[in-house]
Amino acid sequence: MAEDVTAQVASRLLDKTLGLKKGESVTIETWNNGLKFALEVVKQARKIGAIPLLVLEDEETYLKGLAEAPKDSIGLMGKHEYGLVAGSDAYVFIPGPPLGAFYKGISRDQYASAVKYNPSWYKAAEKAKLRGARLAFGYAGRDYARLLGKSEKEIVGAQLDAAMADFAKISQSGRALAARLQDGKDVVVRGESSRLTFRIKGDVEVEDGMVDKDDVKVGLNVAYIPPGYVLKDAAKGSATGKATVTRSPSTGGMVEDAVLEFEKGKLKRWSSAKSLDALNRAVGKGGLPLQYFSVGLNPRMKYGYGLDRFVKGAVCLYGFGFTAVCRKATVSVGGRKVVDEGKLLL
C-alpha cells in the first residue's frame, strides 16, 4: 500500500472516525496483513499525544491453534481481552483473512467457532463506551481476491481510496435516507423484469465512518472503514415478489446473476443463467427470510473490490444465505423514489 495513502487514511481514521485526543488510550489489533497500516496508526496516535498499544495476531500460529486447541476453548474471550477493551478509549481492528467468510483454509464449523466471540466483544465495547473502527481490507486474503478476480493489492488500494471519501457528505445523505425509512412504510425494489415489496420495521443504521456521542449512546460505536450505507430491517413475513440480483460473491462461489422469489417473507424459488451451482450452494434449501436491506452511500467505492454494499446507489438484500447485490435497482419508500436505476437521489 502506498505510503502517502496509508498515512492519510490512518490520520483521518484517528481524527474523523474516532476523535482521538491527547492522553487517550488506543489499542490497535492487527493480523500480519495489516501490520504496515497498524504501525502507521501507532505513529499517528503518538503525533496526537495519545497512548497506543499494538496487538498482533499471527495467522500461521492462529491456524495451528485452531486445529489443535480443545474445541470448547475456541472463539472465547479471556479476562485479559475484556480488560483491554475496558481500558481503551478507542480501538482499531484490522482483521485477518481467516476471520472472513471466504477463507478456504478452515471449515465452516471451525469458522463459526472462531468468530463466536463477536457478540461478547461488542457487548463489552458498548459497556465500556469504546469508540472503535474496523478496517475491512483485512479480510481481503488470497482466496477472496481469487474469487473477485483481483489482486490483494488492488482490493486494499480500492478500499483505502474509498476511505478518503467525504464522511460529512456520506452522513448527510445517510441521515436524509434514514428519515424516509419510517416503520410501517412499504419498500418496492424494482429490477429488470422484477418487483419485490416488503414493509420496514425496527432500528435503522447509518454507517458514515464517524463514531460520535450519539453512536456510542445507542451502541453503534464501531464504524466500518471505508464507510457508507444505510440499513433497515424488513418486517417479518412481509417480503413478496421477485428480485433481480447482479454479480454477488458468496461462500458458494461467485453468483453472476440470479432471480430470487419470496413468498410470505421467505425465499422460495431461485434461478441463475450463469451460476446456478454457486447459487444453490449459497442458499442451501432456501426457506430463509429476508431480514434487512441496505443502500450504499460511498461515491469512491467501486464494484468488485469486496465492499459492493458500500457503493453509492447499491441496493443489497440479506438473510437467506448470501448478500444479494442489486446494482441497477430502483427503490421507492412509501411511494417516493430514493434510488433510480442504481443512482441515489438524496
C-alpha positions as CSV (number, residue, x, y, z in Angstrom):
1,M,0.0,0.0,0.0
2,A,1.3,3.5,-0.9
3,E,2.9,5.3,2.0
4,D,1.1,8.6,1.5
5,V,-2.4,6.9,1.3
6,T,-1.6,4.8,4.3
7,A,-0.6,7.9,6.3
8,Q,-3.7,9.9,5.2
9,V,-6.2,7.1,6.0
10,A,-4.5,6.4,9.4
11,S,-4.6,10.1,10.3
12,R,-8.2,10.7,9.3
13,L,-9.2,7.4,11.0
14,L,-8.0,8.7,14.3
15,D,-9.3,12.2,13.8
16,K,-12.6,12.0,11.9
17,T,-13.7,8.4,12.8
18,L,-12.5,8.1,16.4
19,G,-12.0,11.7,17.5
20,L,-8.8,10.6,19.4
21,K,-7.5,13.1,21.8
22,K,-4.2,13.7,23.6
23,G,-3.8,11.4,26.6
24,E,-6.3,8.9,25.5
25,S,-5.5,5.2,25.2
26,V,-5.9,3.5,21.8
27,T,-5.5,-0.2,21.1
28,I,-4.6,-1.3,17.6
29,E,-5.2,-5.0,16.9
30,T,-3.9,-6.4,13.6
31,W,-3.0,-9.6,11.8
32,N,0.1,-9.9,9.6
33,N,-1.5,-8.5,6.5
34,G,-2.4,-5.2,8.3
35,L,0.8,-4.7,10.2
36,K,2.2,-2.0,8.0
37,F,-1.0,0.1,8.3
38,A,-1.2,-0.6,12.1
39,L,2.3,0.8,12.5
40,E,1.2,3.9,10.8
41,V,-1.7,4.2,13.1
42,V,0.7,3.9,16.0
43,K,2.8,6.8,14.6
44,Q,-0.2,9.0,14.0
45,A,-1.5,8.3,17.5
46,R,1.8,9.4,19.0
47,K,1.7,12.6,17.0
48,I,-1.6,13.4,18.7
49,G,-0.2,12.6,22.1
50,A,-2.4,9.6,22.6
51,I,-1.1,6.3,24.1
52,P,-1.1,3.4,21.6
53,L,-0.8,-0.3,22.2
54,L,-0.3,-2.7,19.3
55,V,-1.5,-6.3,19.4
56,L,-0.5,-8.8,16.7
57,E,-2.4,-12.0,15.8
58,D,-0.1,-14.2,13.7
59,E,-2.0,-16.0,11.0
60,E,0.1,-19.2,10.9
61,T,0.1,-19.6,14.7
62,Y,-3.7,-18.9,14.8
63,L,-4.4,-21.6,12.3
64,K,-2.3,-24.1,14.1
65,G,-4.0,-23.3,17.3
66,L,-7.4,-23.6,15.7
67,A,-6.6,-27.1,14.5
68,E,-5.0,-28.3,17.8
69,A,-6.9,-26.5,20.6
70,P,-9.8,-28.0,22.5
71,K,-13.0,-27.2,20.6
72,D,-14.7,-25.7,23.7
73,S,-11.9,-23.1,24.1
74,I,-12.0,-21.7,20.5
75,G,-13.6,-18.4,20.0
76,L,-13.7,-17.4,23.7
77,M,-12.6,-14.1,25.1
78,G,-10.2,-14.1,28.1
79,K,-10.4,-11.8,31.0
80,H,-7.3,-10.0,29.7
81,E,-9.2,-9.2,26.5
82,Y,-12.1,-7.9,28.4
83,G,-9.7,-5.8,30.4
84,L,-8.1,-4.5,27.3
85,V,-11.5,-3.3,25.9
86,A,-12.5,-1.8,29.2
87,G,-9.2,0.1,29.5
88,S,-9.2,1.6,26.0
89,D,-10.8,4.8,24.9
90,A,-10.5,3.8,21.2
91,Y,-9.9,0.6,19.3
92,V,-8.7,-0.1,15.8
93,F,-9.2,-3.6,14.5
94,I,-7.7,-4.9,11.2
95,P,-9.0,-8.5,10.8
96,G,-7.1,-11.3,9.1
97,P,-8.4,-13.4,6.1
98,P,-9.2,-16.4,8.4
99,L,-11.9,-14.3,10.0
100,G,-13.6,-13.6,6.7
101,A,-16.3,-15.8,5.1
102,F,-14.2,-16.5,2.0
103,Y,-11.1,-18.2,3.5
104,K,-10.6,-21.8,2.3
105,G,-8.1,-22.9,5.0
106,I,-10.7,-23.7,7.6
107,S,-14.1,-25.5,7.6
108,R,-17.4,-23.8,8.1
109,D,-17.7,-25.3,11.6
110,Q,-14.2,-24.0,12.5
111,Y,-15.1,-20.6,11.2
112,A,-18.3,-20.5,13.2
113,S,-16.4,-21.4,16.3
114,A,-13.6,-19.0,15.7
115,V,-15.9,-15.9,15.5
116,K,-18.4,-16.8,18.2
117,Y,-16.8,-14.2,20.5
118,N,-18.2,-11.4,18.4
119,P,-21.4,-10.7,20.5
120,S,-19.3,-10.8,23.7
121,W,-16.8,-8.3,22.2
122,Y,-19.4,-5.9,21.0
123,K,-21.3,-6.1,24.3
124,A,-18.1,-5.3,26.2
125,A,-17.3,-2.5,23.8
126,E,-20.7,-1.0,24.3
127,K,-20.5,-1.2,28.1
128,A,-17.1,0.5,28.0
129,K,-18.3,3.2,25.7
130,L,-15.5,2.4,23.4
131,R,-15.0,4.2,20.1
132,G,-14.0,1.6,17.5
133,A,-13.1,1.1,13.9
134,R,-12.9,-2.0,11.8
135,L,-10.7,-1.9,8.6
136,A,-12.5,-4.1,6.1
137,F,-9.4,-4.5,3.9
138,G,-8.1,-7.1,6.4
139,Y,-10.5,-9.7,5.1
140,A,-9.1,-9.5,1.6
141,G,-6.9,-12.6,1.5
142,R,-5.7,-14.8,-1.4
143,D,-8.9,-16.8,-1.6
144,Y,-11.2,-13.8,-1.6
145,A,-9.0,-12.0,-4.2
146,R,-9.2,-15.0,-6.4
147,L,-13.0,-15.1,-6.2
148,L,-13.2,-11.4,-7.1
149,G,-10.6,-11.8,-9.9
150,K,-8.4,-9.1,-8.4
151,S,-5.1,-9.0,-6.6
152,E,-5.0,-8.4,-2.9
153,K,-3.1,-5.2,-3.6
154,E,-5.8,-3.9,-5.9
155,I,-8.5,-4.7,-3.3
156,V,-6.7,-3.0,-0.5
157,G,-5.9,0.0,-2.7
158,A,-9.5,0.5,-3.7
159,Q,-10.8,0.2,-0.1
160,L,-8.2,2.7,1.2
161,D,-9.1,5.1,-1.6
162,A,-12.8,4.8,-0.6
163,A,-11.8,5.6,3.0
164,M,-10.8,9.1,1.8
165,A,-14.5,9.9,0.9
166,D,-16.1,12.9,2.5
167,F,-17.6,11.4,5.7
168,A,-19.7,14.5,6.3
169,K,-21.5,14.2,2.9
170,I,-22.0,10.5,3.4
171,S,-23.5,11.3,6.8
172,Q,-25.8,13.9,5.3
173,S,-27.1,11.6,2.6
174,G,-27.4,8.7,5.1
175,R,-29.5,10.7,7.6
176,A,-31.7,12.0,4.8
177,L,-32.4,8.5,3.7
178,A,-32.8,7.2,7.2
179,A,-35.5,9.8,7.8
180,R,-37.5,8.2,4.9
181,L,-37.3,4.7,6.4
182,Q,-40.0,5.0,8.9
183,D,-41.6,2.0,10.5
184,G,-44.6,0.6,8.6
185,K,-43.6,2.1,5.2
186,D,-43.6,-0.1,2.1
187,V,-40.5,-0.6,0.2
188,V,-40.5,-1.5,-3.5
189,V,-37.4,-2.8,-5.2
190,R,-37.6,-2.9,-9.0
191,G,-35.1,-4.6,-11.3
192,E,-35.0,-6.0,-14.8
193,S,-38.5,-7.6,-15.1
194,S,-38.8,-8.0,-11.3
195,R,-40.6,-6.3,-8.4
196,L,-40.0,-7.1,-4.7
197,T,-42.1,-5.5,-2.0
198,F,-41.8,-5.5,1.8
199,R,-42.6,-3.4,4.9
200,I,-39.9,-2.0,7.1
201,K,-39.8,-2.1,10.8
202,G,-37.1,-1.7,13.5
203,D,-33.9,0.2,14.0
204,V,-32.1,2.0,11.2
205,E,-28.3,2.0,11.0
206,V,-26.4,4.8,9.3
207,E,-22.7,3.9,8.7
208,D,-21.0,7.2,8.0
209,G,-17.5,6.4,9.3
210,M,-17.8,8.6,12.3
211,V,-18.3,7.5,15.9
212,D,-19.9,10.3,17.8
213,K,-21.6,10.6,21.2
214,D,-25.0,9.6,19.8
215,D,-23.5,6.4,18.2
216,V,-21.8,5.5,21.5
217,K,-25.1,6.1,23.3
218,V,-27.1,3.7,21.1
219,G,-24.4,1.1,20.8
220,L,-23.3,1.8,17.2
221,N,-19.8,2.5,18.5
222,V,-17.7,0.6,16.0
223,A,-17.5,2.0,12.4
224,Y,-16.6,0.3,9.2
225,I,-13.8,1.9,7.3
226,P,-14.4,2.6,4.4
227,P,-17.9,3.6,5.4
228,G,-21.1,4.2,3.5
229,Y,-24.5,2.5,3.9
230,V,-28.0,2.8,5.5
231,L,-29.5,-0.4,6.7
232,K,-33.1,-1.2,7.8
233,D,-35.0,-4.3,8.9
234,A,-37.7,-5.9,6.8
235,A,-40.8,-6.7,8.7
236,K,-41.2,-10.4,9.3
237,G,-43.3,-12.2,6.7
238,S,-43.8,-9.1,4.5
239,A,-41.5,-9.8,1.6
240,T,-43.2,-10.9,-1.6
241,G,-42.2,-10.9,-5.3
242,K,-39.0,-11.2,-7.2
243,A,-35.6,-9.5,-7.0
244,T,-33.0,-9.3,-9.8
245,V,-29.5,-9.9,-8.4
246,T,-26.3,-8.9,-10.1
247,R,-22.8,-10.2,-9.6
248,S,-22.5,-11.1,-5.9
249,P,-19.7,-13.1,-4.1
250,S,-20.9,-15.9,-1.8
251,T,-19.4,-18.7,0.2
252,G,-20.8,-21.0,-2.6
253,G,-18.8,-19.1,-5.2
254,M,-19.5,-16.1,-7.4
255,V,-23.1,-15.7,-8.1
256,E,-23.0,-14.0,-11.5
257,D,-26.8,-13.5,-11.8
258,A,-29.9,-14.6,-10.0
259,V,-33.6,-14.1,-9.7
260,L,-34.9,-14.6,-6.1
261,E,-38.6,-15.1,-5.4
262,F,-40.1,-14.5,-2.0
263,E,-43.4,-15.6,-0.5
264,K,-44.7,-14.6,2.9
265,G,-41.3,-13.2,3.7
266,K,-39.2,-16.2,2.8
267,L,-37.0,-17.2,-0.2
268,K,-39.0,-19.9,-2.0
269,R,-37.5,-20.2,-5.5
270,W,-34.4,-19.0,-7.3
271,S,-32.7,-19.3,-10.7
272,S,-29.5,-18.3,-12.4
273,A,-28.5,-18.4,-16.0
274,K,-24.7,-18.4,-15.4
275,S,-24.0,-19.7,-11.9
276,L,-26.8,-22.0,-10.6
277,D,-24.4,-24.3,-8.8
278,A,-22.9,-21.4,-6.8
279,L,-26.4,-20.0,-6.1
280,N,-27.6,-23.4,-4.8
281,R,-24.6,-23.7,-2.5
282,A,-25.2,-20.2,-1.2
283,V,-28.9,-20.5,-0.4
284,G,-29.0,-24.2,0.6
285,K,-32.5,-25.5,0.9
286,G,-34.0,-22.0,0.8
287,G,-36.8,-21.0,3.1
288,L,-34.9,-18.4,5.0
289,P,-36.4,-14.9,5.4
290,L,-35.4,-11.5,4.0
291,Q,-34.2,-9.9,7.2
292,Y,-33.0,-6.4,6.1
293,F,-31.8,-4.3,3.2
294,S,-29.3,-1.6,2.7
295,V,-28.5,1.2,0.3
296,G,-24.8,2.2,-0.4
297,L,-23.6,5.8,0.1
298,N,-19.8,5.9,-0.7
299,P,-19.1,7.7,-4.0
300,R,-15.5,6.5,-4.1
301,M,-16.2,2.8,-3.6
302,K,-16.3,0.7,-6.8
303,Y,-18.0,-2.6,-7.5
304,G,-15.9,-5.7,-7.5
305,Y,-13.5,-4.8,-4.6
306,G,-15.1,-6.7,-1.8
307,L,-17.5,-4.0,-0.5
308,D,-20.2,-3.7,-3.1
309,R,-22.8,-2.9,-0.5
310,F,-21.0,0.4,0.2
311,V,-21.1,1.6,-3.4
312,K,-23.3,4.7,-3.7
313,G,-26.7,3.6,-5.0
314,A,-26.1,-0.1,-4.5
315,V,-29.1,-2.0,-3.1
316,C,-28.5,-5.2,-1.1
317,L,-30.7,-7.8,0.4
318,Y,-29.7,-10.0,3.4
319,G,-30.7,-13.0,5.5
320,F,-31.0,-16.0,3.2
321,G,-27.5,-17.3,2.7
322,F,-25.6,-14.5,1.0
323,T,-25.6,-10.8,0.4
324,A,-27.5,-10.2,-2.8
325,V,-26.3,-7.1,-4.7
326,C,-28.7,-5.3,-7.0
327,R,-26.6,-2.8,-8.9
328,K,-29.2,-1.1,-11.0
329,A,-32.2,-1.3,-8.8
330,T,-34.9,1.3,-8.4
331,V,-36.2,1.7,-4.9
332,S,-39.3,3.5,-3.6
333,V,-40.2,4.0,0.0
334,G,-43.8,4.9,0.8
335,G,-44.3,5.7,-2.8
336,R,-41.3,8.1,-3.1
337,K,-38.3,7.1,-5.2
338,V,-35.0,7.2,-3.4
339,V,-32.8,5.2,-5.8
340,D,-33.3,5.3,-9.6
341,E,-31.6,2.5,-11.6
342,G,-28.6,2.5,-9.2
343,K,-28.4,6.2,-8.7
344,L,-29.0,7.6,-5.2
345,L,-31.4,10.5,-5.3
346,L,-30.6,12.0,-1.9
